[in-house]
Amino acid sequence: MRHHTQLVQDVFPAVLEGQVHRVLGLTAESRGLFAPVGGSCEILCRDGQRLEAEVVGFRQDHAIVAPYGDIRGISAGDRIVYRGKSACVRVGQGLIGHVIDAEGKSLDSQQIRGPLIEVPLHCSPGNPLLRSRVERVLVTGVRSIDGLTTVGRGQRMGIFAGSGVGKSVLLGMIARNTDASVVVIGLIGERSREVREFVERNLGQEGLRRSVVVAATSEEPALRRIQASLVAMAVSEHFRDQGHDVLLLVDSLTRVATAQRELGLSCGEPPATKGYPPSVFAMLPRLLERAGPASRGSITGFYTVLVEADDPHDPIADCARSVLDGHLWLSRESAERGVFPAVDPLGSLSRVQSSIVDARHLAAGLALRAHLARYRQVEDLIRMGAYVPGADPEVDESVQLFPKIEAFLRQDKGEAASFERTVAGLEALVEENNPTASRRAGA
């Protein structure tokens, strides 16, 4: 019986449609459209344009739809036709080397070749007990990360920083130097100028050859910016399911949250923390949990988080930190001194480092952090000329070692550091200053 019913629906499909009742903010209300949340629909405007939209909620018996395009041109009485399926994107090997938009269409001059399959944008992270453990190192080619906050394949890391401290440059270095087989980059809410600059300057032709870039610039509707982050996630999941170790870079998670805030407030959600509605704090974990290790392949995620006024307790930063497996803090003070990448080892953490590196490597990293912490305690005294050597031998050692630590952390954006040389350099730096303690720690 069910088979015959499906045949009838295929031959004579029922058309669900309604009419635009009113437009409020970024959304339109429809009278008479009884469609589920997440369903795709199309707004047929009187001037002939067709706008794809998505059902995002209800107000009494009125469906609230958010268009993917500009809301201008919609008028009361326009038809809204329900198209049935949820949002999907076409993915495949042919996407590698291309820059695509939030619909999966190519933004560069080259045509996407090869077979593509359609996959849904919204998926469940799956059973946590069926996931593999994070046990293998992912090389980023950046000394300050590989040496002091080592990342594992399937780990999720946040890059927390204010504006103008080198997030995009660091992402470009990671994308070019990593040993991941496929790189997926989501540029969400970026300035239009910065998309081309990132692809040509930071990523380069060498990095683009194994990358898929998904771009949604700042002027695009909020729903398209959210969809771009979901497209980047869906593309990553496709290559992970093919057995690849995927590196996912999202710049930035804050702009994804901002887009959801715009959409949520337009739907009538009450603002909760600093103007962010509850849907933002429900969406972020669902998005972040989709990355990670699997039975085949893995997705290692790096997500930039813009912290307002360099405040690490921004609500989006707090929410992301509670879900992610570690974070890198980019220091404005280091950037002002010309130390790039401006990763602050004392403010950074990798929650899986202790289980993926050997004891000697871990001990050397802890020793370097201890030297850096002791130097920070007397840094102001040194600048004022009030520091008196000889009072504390350990502090004296840290002060003498600090220029070498800073040289180790400094790295040109075109330099790729191998993991073996990074670990050897870290251990040699610590052993040179205190060989007895280092041998005892590594024993």
N, C-alpha and C positions, 0 to 999 in steps of 0.2 A: 504493500500500500504506500509506504513512504517513497519507494522508487518511482511509482506512478505520479505521486504528488510532485516530486522534484522535476519530472519530465514536463508536467503541465506548467510549472513555474518557469522552466527554461524557455518554453515555447511562447507562453503568454505571461510575461513577467508583470507582477503587480507594481504599479508606480506609486510611490509615496511622495507626496509633495505638499507644500504649503505656500504661504505668502509672507513676504516681509511685513512685519507689523510695525517695527521701529528699529532705528539704529542708535546704539548707545555706546560711546567710546570706540573700542576696537571690534565690537561684536554687533550682530544683527539678531533681532528676535523674530521668530517665525510663528505664525498662527496656523495650526492645522498640520504641522509636520510631526509625526510620531515616530521618531528615529532614535536609536540608541546613542549614548555618549560614545564618542570616538568614531562614529560612522562618517563616511565621506558623503558630501552632497555638492550640488552645483547651484549657484545663484544665476538666474537668467535675467539680466538687466534689460531694461526697455531700449537702451541704446545699442543693443546687439552683443555686448561683451558678456562673456561667461566667466564667472569667478568660482574656482574650486574653494571649498570651505570644509570645515569639520565641526561636528556637533560637540560642544564643550560643556553643555549643562542645560538646565531647565529652570524656568521661572514660572511657577504654577503650571499651566498647560502649554506654555510657549517654549519651544526649543531655542536655545541660544547657540548660534553658529558663529565661528570666527573664520573670515576669509583668509586665504593664503596670499591674496594680492591686496592692492590698494582698495580701501573701503569706499572711496569716492566713486560716484556713479550709481550707487545703490539707492533705490527709492522705494517708498511704501507701495506695496502691491506687487513687487517683483516676485516671480516664481522661484521657489527653492525646491529642487528635485533631489531626492535621496538616491545615492548611487550604490548603497549597500555595503561595500567592503571597507575595511579600515585602511589607513594609509599604508602604502607599501613602497618599496624602492627596488629597482633592478640592479643586481650586483653580479660581479664575475671578474675573471682575470683581466678582461679588457679595460677595467677601470684604472689599473696600475699605470702611473705616469700621467694621469689626467687631473685637472681641477674641475670639480663638479659643484652644482648648486644644491639647494635643499630638496630638489626633486630628482636628483641623480643625473641631470642633464649637463653636458660638457660646457664649461665656460671658456676653454681655450679653443684654438683654431683647429685642433685635430679631432677627427671623428672617432668615437669609441667603437672598437672592433671586437669581434669575438662574441660567443654566446653569453647571454645574461639571463639570470633567473630572478623571479620576483620573490621577495621576502618581506614579511611584515616588519614595521618599525617598532612595534611594542611586543616584547617577549619577556618571559619570566626568567629570572636568574637560574632557576632549577633547584634540584635537591642539593643542599650544601654538603651532604655526606658523600655525594658522588664526585665531588671536585677533588682534583689532585692537590697535594701539598706544594707549597712554594719551596723548592729545594735546589734550584739551579740559578746561577748568577746571570743577570742580563747586563752586558757591558754597554755603557753609555759613551765611553771615550772621553769622559770628563773626570779629571783627577779628584776633584773635591767630592764628587758623587761616588765614584767607584772605590775610592780609598776610605772615605769616612762615613758615608751613608749608602752602603752597597745595596743595590736593588736586585730583587729576584724576579724570575720570569713568572708573571701572573700577579705581581704586586701592584698596588695602586698608590701613587704618590701625589701629593699636592705641592705645587710651587707657589708659595705665599709671598707676596711683595706688593709694594706700592707702585705707582706709575713711574716709568722712566729708569728702572734699575736693571734692565737687561733680560726680561723674561723671554722675549721673542728670539733674541740672539742665543740664549741658552737652549731653547727648544730646537732651533736650527742646528746647533752643535750636536744635540742628542740624536736628532733625526739622521744626520749625515754619518755619525760615528758609531751608531749602535750596531750590534750583531744580530738584531731581529731580522727576520726574513721579509716582513712586510711592515710598512709604516703607514698609518692612517692619521691624518691631521685634520682636526676640526677648527676652523677659524670662525668663531661665533661672535657677531657683533663688532667685528673689526672695522676700522676706517677703510674705505675703498682703496685709498692709496697704499695702505699697508699690506693688502693681500698680494699684490704684484711684487712689492718689495720683499716680502717674506719668501715667496716662491723663487724669485730670481737671486736675491742676495743671501738670505739666511739658509734656505734649503739648497739651492743650486741645482744644476742639471744632474749631477751625480746622485743627490738625495732624491730627486723627483723620479728617477728611473724605477725605484721600488716603492713609491709612495702613492697614496690617493689623498688628495686635498679636497675637503668639503668646506665651502665658503658661504657664509651668509652675512652680509655687511650690516652696518648699524642702522641704515635707513629702511631696511626691509621689515615687513610686519612681524610682530612678536611671534606669531605661530610659525612662520618660516624659520626664524632663528632657533626656536625650540626643535623644529623638525630637522634642521641641519645637524644638531647634536645627536638626534636619534638615527639619522642616516649614517653618521660617522660610526656610531655604535653598531648598527646593523651590518655595515661593510666589514667592520672588525670581526664580528661574530661569524660572518661567512668564511673569511680566510682562516679563522681559528678552527672552524669545523673541518676545514680541508687539511688540518694538521700543522698549520704555520704557527710560529711564535710571532704574534702581532704586537707592535708598539703603537699605542693610541695616545696621541697628543691633542688635548683640547684647550684652546685659548679663546675665551676663558669661561670657567664654570660660573663666575659671578655674572657674566652677561647672559648666560642661560637662565640663571635665577631671576635676573632683572626682567627678561622677556616673560617668564612665568608670572612675575608680579604684575606686569602690565595686563596680561590676559586675565589673571585672577581678579584683580580689582575691577576690570571692565565687566566681569560676570557677576559682580556684586559681593565677592568675598570680603569679609572684614579684615582690615590690616591687623597683624599680630605684633611682630617684633620689627621695629624700625621700618614700618610700612610694608613688610613682607607678609602676604597672607599664608595661611596654613598649607595650602597646596604646594608652595615652594619647598617646604621642609619635608613634605611627603614625596615630591618628585625626585629630589637629589639622591636619596638612598636607592631608589629604584633604578636610577641611571647608573650610579657608581657600582652597584652590586652586580651589574651585568658583565663587568670586566673581571678578570681573574683567571686562574688555571682551570683546565678542563681535562677530561680523559684523553682528548687529542688536542694538542696545541694549547696556546695560552694567549691572553690579552693583558699586557702590561700597560697600565694607564698613568699618564702624567697630566694633571689638571692644574692650570694656573688659576689662582684665586687672588683677585684684586682686593687688598685690604685698605679700607678708608683711613686716610691720614696715618698710614703705617701702624694701624691698631690691630694687633693679632686677635682681638676678641670681637671682631666684626661678626654679626650673626651668621652670615654665610660661611665665614672662615671656621667658626665654631662647629657648625653643622657638618662641614666637609671633613674637618679634623677628626670628628667622632666616628666617621665611616671609613676613612682612608687608612692605609697601612703604613703611613709615614708622611713626612713633609720636609720640604726644603724651604728654608727661610732666606730670602735674598735681602742682604743688608744694604741700606742706603749709605751708611758710613763707609762700607767697603767700596761701593761704587764711586763715591766722592773721592776716595783715595786712588782710584784708577785700578782697583783689583776686580778683574772680570774673569770668569763669572763670579758674581758677588754673593756666593753661597756662604752663609754663616754657619760653621760647623756646630757651634754651641746652641743655635736655635733650630737645628735640623735633626731629624730622627728617622731611622729606618727600623721598623718593628720586626723585620725578619732577618736583619743582618747577622745576628748571633747564630742563626741556624744554617746559614749558607756560606760562611767564610770560616777559615781555620782559626785556631786559637792565637797563633802568632800575629796574623793580620788584625784580629779583633783587639789584642793587647796593644799593638802599635797605634791603632786609632784612638783607643782610650787614653794612652799616654800623650798623644798630640793634643787631644781635647783638654787634658789637665794642664799642659803647658800654656795653651791658649787662654784658659780660664784664669790662671795665675797672672798672666800678663795683663788681662783686662782689669784685674783688681788694682793694679798700680799704673795703669795707662795715663790717668789724669795727672798723677804725681810726676810722671816722666815728662809730660807736656809742659807742666809748670816749672820743671827743673828742681822739684823738691824731693825726687827719689834719691835715696842714699844707698848705694850698693854695699853688700856685706851684712845687712841685717838678717836676711833669710837666704841661704844658699840655693834653695829650690826656686825662689822667685828670681834670683840672679840668673840661674840657668835658663829659665823661661824667657827672660828679657833678652838674653844673648841669642836664643834660638828663634825668636819671633821673626826676624827678617827672612830666615830660611823657610819658616812655616808659610809666610806670606808669598814667598817665591814659589813654593810647592802648590799653593792654592791658585795662583795666577796662571791663566792659560789663554793663549791667543785663540780667537774663534776659528781660525783655520787649522789649528793643531789637533791631531787625533792622538790620544794617549792610550796605549795598549794596557790591558788590565794587569798583565804580569809586570810591566815596567812601573805602573802606578803603585802596586803593592810593594815591589822591591824598593822603590824610592821612599815610600812611607816608612818601611821598616828600617832602612838605612838612616833616615833622618832622625828617628828616635834612638837607634842604637849608637849613633855617633855621639849623642849627648850623654847617654847613660847605658853603656853596653851591658853592665852587670844586671841591671834591673830588667832589661829587655830579654836577655837570655833566660832569666828566671821566669818571666811571664810567659815566654814561649815554650818552656820546658814541659 
